């Protein structure tokens, strides 16, 4: 019997500093209704989907920073999204900034959750590959302060069984790291959900703009193919208060082929029927991990972080 799940990526256009959480949640709910009309059962929303991409702003007042974080999930403002998803019988992935307490101290994470069609949170992921910098770079066109505002995720790359599939999560910059997909691949992941906010400009060095989209799609396609998994990637994009970010939300098949691609830089839904058996021949043949992996030669991957040439 074939296993299919009709799934969608719900791309978001810009969220400006002046936009309230309530206004954003209304947009998420509109996309969820559109998904329902299209027969979709699982929806992926972007990274930090409730606010503007605030790591672009230098802030020193912790109270000001904490305004972008959620202390509870569902929060009073997101309750409507959970209720609607339950009413429509749709599971979803949502990215947001999480403020929690660990051993009596505040911790800040760039987090995503998996919510089942009954509105229950079944999985949580805290971003591990935090990009950017922690110091103020006054010469840069904008900041990328994820290393300042977030703690490194402390829960690893896990998978969960939901809606008949093995699902994993990662967030934005994680998609550029093969280790992220592989750790999920080794747990039999079938669907990798991820959200992202990728500025069109690289603040560290100038590069042609088209490379941002090329590297984004290259990373998704390689991760999908090499782990025989569907990859569902949702952008927050367009110009937020003048700061432009790439679109290119995509659904990538286990073959590495792009099954659906967003065309705009606005709120846009793209949907595909995920055939969960499509990756099986890859897992049986070229990527039969049990048969072909040679872990005795991979030690450096976990014992060494930076490259070191010893010859
Ligand atoms: N939000 C992100 O993680 N953004 C990063 C940076 C490096 C642009 C990304 O990988 O897209």
Boltz pocket constraint, residues with backbone or C-beta under 6 A from the ligand:
constraints:
  - pocket:
      binder: B
      contacts: [[A, 47], [A, 129], [A, 131], [A, 132], [A, 171], [A, 172], [A, 173], [A, 174], [A, 176], [A, 196], [A, 197], [A, 198], [A, 199]]
      max_distance: 6.0
